[in-house]
Amino acid sequence: MKVVQVLPALELGGVERGTLEIAKGLVEAGHESVVVSAGGRLVTELESTGSRHVGWELGKKSLLTLLQVRPFRRWLEQERPDIIHVRSRMPAWIVWLAWRGMNPATRPRFITTLHGMHSVNRYSAIMGKGERVIAVSETAKRYLLDNFPEVDPAKVSVIHRGIDPEEFPRGYRPSDTWLQQFYAENPQTQDKFLICFPGRITRWKGHLDLVKVIDQLKERLPNVHVLIVGSDPKGKFLAEVKSAIKARSLTEYFTFLGTRSDMKELYAISDVMLSLTSTTAEAFGRTVVECLSIGTPVVGYAHGAVSETLGELFPFGRVNTLDIESLVQKTICFDSNSSNKIQDNTVFLKDRMIAETLALYKKSI
């Protein structure tokens, strides 16, 4: 079986990581794996596991990108893959237009994966045009079927994204060397009740709600301290968050760590993680699964896929969206609550995701 996956680029991100995991799974199962993208820092890792990368920019949102339809159709006719799998809207349009013009008897099976809840319009409708459609959560499936009624529910399959539990082992403790260096660089975090808050610093991630939580929490938990992990891609919202913190005289309770590659260690030293997305729903709460895998509790809004994940692994952690008081109460009391046992993860597993995806490929041919 020969599978071509198409995405805008191979930079860091959930879509990119999932692409690499499927590519590696294909090669290990004896299949041929090809990935088409504009390139990026993950190309070397992709190629090192046996996949072939084809550099082709199909993700730029421009009418000029439509000029790639015919060349891509010719390329597909030469490559003759069994499966063409797209994961992003602009490349999906190019691939679909190219695929539609091929001989139906010999063209590959066309598969799409819906990774996020996009704005509802004709542009986003392309993600429902696959002969088979993968939704990364029940939340993503509901979004697709509720907003694009032309999509046949029978062709939509939920395949949860997953993690490797060996990368985030239960009970993991950082090395003494890591701890010494971290606390030397961030002495204000030592001997504190640490709250981990990972994710890009964007409005929809809930940073302003976090400020409200800490403003209340500090009165009942004076040694509370927040580790904000992530960066602001545009720079403007970070200034707004810091201004909100300063306005409430909370600067001493926050440490901004930027983008980090040591999330396992940060989860492990934290007492709890908060997830406060309240507007655009998460399609898959990867950080929630990673943190719970380590054994650190998560308290978060019961919204989107985060609600799904917490419902499966840590129901006690769910609170109603925008219920700041409940967030505060659960953050304080989770350690002594009898219902706070983190369940074993049997659903959100990388190996399961790979196996189910490859099975769908084979069934589609």
N, C-alpha and C positions, 0 to 999 in steps of 0.2 A: 504494500500500500504506500502510495506517495501522497504526502500532505503538504500543501502550501498554506502558510499562515501569513496574513497581511496586516500590518499596523503602521501608524505614521512614523515612529522612530523607536529605537531601542535604548532609551534613557531609563532612569530609575522610575519605577511606578508599579502599581498593581497589575495593570494590563500587560506591561512588559514582562514582569516576573512570571505571570501565568503562561505567557507565550513560551518563555524559556523552559518552564517546567514541562509543558506538553511536548515541546521539541525534543527534550532529553528523553522523555518517556517513549516517544516514537522510535528514536534511535535504539534505545535499550531493548525495545520489543522487536527489533529487526526491520523496521520500516524506514522509508526515506523521508527526511524532514527538510523543508525549505522555508525560509522566512524572508519576506520582502518588506523592507523598511528603508527609511532615509539614513539609517545608521545610528550610531550612538555608542555610549560607553559599554553597553552590554554585548556588543557584537563579538568581541574576543571570547567572552564566556560562552556565547551561543556556539561558536565554531569549535571551541575546545571540547564540546560534548558530542560532536559529530554531525551537526546540522550545517547546511549551506546557507549563507546569507547573500541575498541579491539586493544591492543598493538601488533603491528607486523611490523617489519622493512622490507619494500618492496622497499625502495627508494635508497638503497646503490648501486652505480654504480660498480657492481662487477659481474663476472660470477657466483660466489657462490650464488648470489641472485636468480639465475635461479633454484636453488634447492628448492625454495619455491613454484614453480608452482604446483606440485602435492598436497602438503599439503593445499594450498589455494583452489585448486579445490574441495578437500574433504570438506573443511570448507564451501564453497559456497553451495555444495550439501546438507549440514546439515542445513544451515541458510535459504536457499530457498528465497532469496530476489526477489522482482519484478524488481528492477533496480540496476545495479552496475555502479557507476559513478566515473570515474577517471579523475584526474586533473594534472598529472605530468607524464613525459615520462617513467622513470624506473618502477614505479608501474603500469603504463598502459601496459607495455610489460608483466609483470607477470600476471596481471589480464586477459589480452587478451589471452595469451597462456593457462591459466587455463580454461577460458570461452570457448575457441575454442574446447576443448576436452570434453565438457559437451553435454548432449542430447539436440539438438536444440529445441525439443518440450517443454522442461521444464526449460531450462536455463533462467536466467534473461536477460532483455534487457541491452545491453552494450552501455553506453553513455560516450563520452569524452568531456572535455572542453579545448579549446585552450586559455591559459591565456597570452601567450607571443610569440614573434617572435623568434623561436629557429633557430639554424644553420640548413641549408637545407641538410639533409642526411637521410639515411635509419632509423637511430635511432629516428629522429624526426617524421618520417612518421607515427608512431604509433598513434599520436594524431588525425589523419584523419581516423582511422579504426573503430571508433564507428559506431553503427547502426544509431545513431543520434549524430551529432557533434555540440556543442555550441561554437561559437566564441564570445569573450567578446566585440568586436567592429567590425565595417565594415572594419577597417584596418586589424584586425586579420583574418577576413574572406578572404580578398583579398590576404593576405600573403599565406594562406593555399591553396587556389585554384590556385594561380599563380605558386606556387612552388611544389605542389603535384597534378598534373593533373589527377591522378587516383581517386581522391576524387570526388564523385558525388555531384555537387552543391545542388541538391534537398534535401540532408540530412543535410545540414549545416544551422543552425539558429543563427542569431545574437541576443544575450541577453546581453544588456549593463550592466556592473557592476553599482552599485548605492550606494548612501549614504542616511542616514536618515537626512532629513533637520532639524529635531528637535535637532539633535546633533550639527548642524552648522547653527543656526538661523540667518536670515538676520538682520543686524544691531547690532549684539551681541557686547557688551562691557565688557571687563574683570572687575573683582571686584577691588575695591581700594586696598584691601590687596594684590592681585596678582600683581597689577601695582607697588605698593610700593616695594615689594620684588624683582620683576624683575629689576627695575631700580636701586635698591640698589646693586644688584649683577652685573648689567651691566650699570653703569652710563654713559658710552661712547655712549649709544644708545638713551639717552633722548633728546627730541627736535630735532630729526633728521628725514630726509626723509627715511623711513625704507623700504628696499627691502627684502622680504622673499624669500629664496632659499632652499626649502626642498628636501630631497632625499639622498640616500646613496652617499657617496663621491667616485664615480667611474668615469672613463674617459668619458663614454658615456652620463653622465648626463649634461655635458657642463660647468663644473667649470672653465676651462681655457678660454672659451668664456666669462664667467661672468667677469673674471679679465679684459679682453679687454673692455667690456662694461663700467665698473666702471672707467677705465683709461680715457675714453672719457667723461663719465657722470660727473665726479667730477669737470670738468672745467665749466660746465653749471649749475650744482646743487651741490654747495660746501658742503651742509649739508647732502649729501647722505650717507647712511650706510647700510651694508648688514648683514642680519642674516642668516648664513649658518647653517641649521638644518639637522643633520644626521651624520653618522659615516662612517669611512673607514673600511670595513670588513677585509682588508689585511694590512692596515697601510702605504703602500708605496705611494699611489697616493696622500694622504693628504699632505705628505712632498713636493711633486711636486707642489701642488696647493699653499702651503704657500711660497715656493721658488719663484713661479711666481709673487705672490703678493708682496713679498719683493723686487724683482728685479725692479718693477715699483714704488716702494716707496708708496705702497697703504695699508700698514698694519693697519693704523688708521681707514680705511674705512670698515673693516671686523671684525665681531665677530663670532667665531665658538661656537655653542651652544651644539654640540653633539646630541645624540638621546633624544627626548623630548616626553612627554606624554600630553603636553598642547598646541597642535597645534591650537586649536580653539582660544586661547588667542593670539598666535603669528600671526595668520592670521589677527586678529582683530586690532592689533596695527600697522600692516604694511600698508604702502601706496600703495604698489603694490607687486605682486609676479611675478617672472620670471621663465619660463620653457624653457630650452635651449638644450634639447635632439636633437642631429643632426645626429647620426649614426644609432644605433639600435633603431627602432621606439618603442615608448611606445604602449602597447596593450590597456591600459586604464589609463588615467591621473587622478587618484583618488585625488591627492592633488589639481589639477586644479579645480575640481568640488567642493571640500570642501571649498576652498578659495573663489570661486565665490559665493557659497551659503551664506557665511558670508557677502558678499558685497564688498570684496576687489578685485579690478581689477587684471587681469592676462595678461601679455604680454609674448608671447612665439612663438617659431618656429612653422610654419604650417607644422608639420611633424607627421605622425602616428596618433594615437588616440587623441593626444593633439589638432591637427588641427580639428578633428571631434568635440571635446568638445567645443573648442573656437568658432567654426562655429555655433554651436547650441546655446551657451549661451552668448558669448561675441566676436562677429566677429571682432570688432576693435582691439582686442588683438593679432591677427595673424600677423606675419611678415615672410618674406621669410627666409628659413634656411641660417644661417651664415651672414645675413644682419645686421651687428652690428650697422650701422648708423640708420637704421629704428628702431631698438630696443631702442636706445638712445632717438630718437625723440619721440617715443610713450610713453616711460617711463616719459618723461618730460611733455608732453602735454595732457595725457589722461584725466586729471581732468577737462579740459576746452573744451574737444571735444564733440560736440553735438551727436555723434554717439556711445558714449561709455556706453550706458545703458546696465546693466547686465540683461539678460532675465531670467524669472522664469524657474526653472528647472522642466521639466515634463518628462524627458527622463532618466536621470541618477539617479534613485531612487531605494533604497534598496527594498522597498515593491513591486515595479514593477518587479524588477529582480527576487524576490522570487516567485511571482505569475506566471510569464512567465515560470520559470523553473519547477514549480510543474505542470503547464499545459502541458509542454512538456513531463514530466514523464508519466502523465496519458494518453496522446495521444500515447505514445510508447508501452504501455502494450497491 
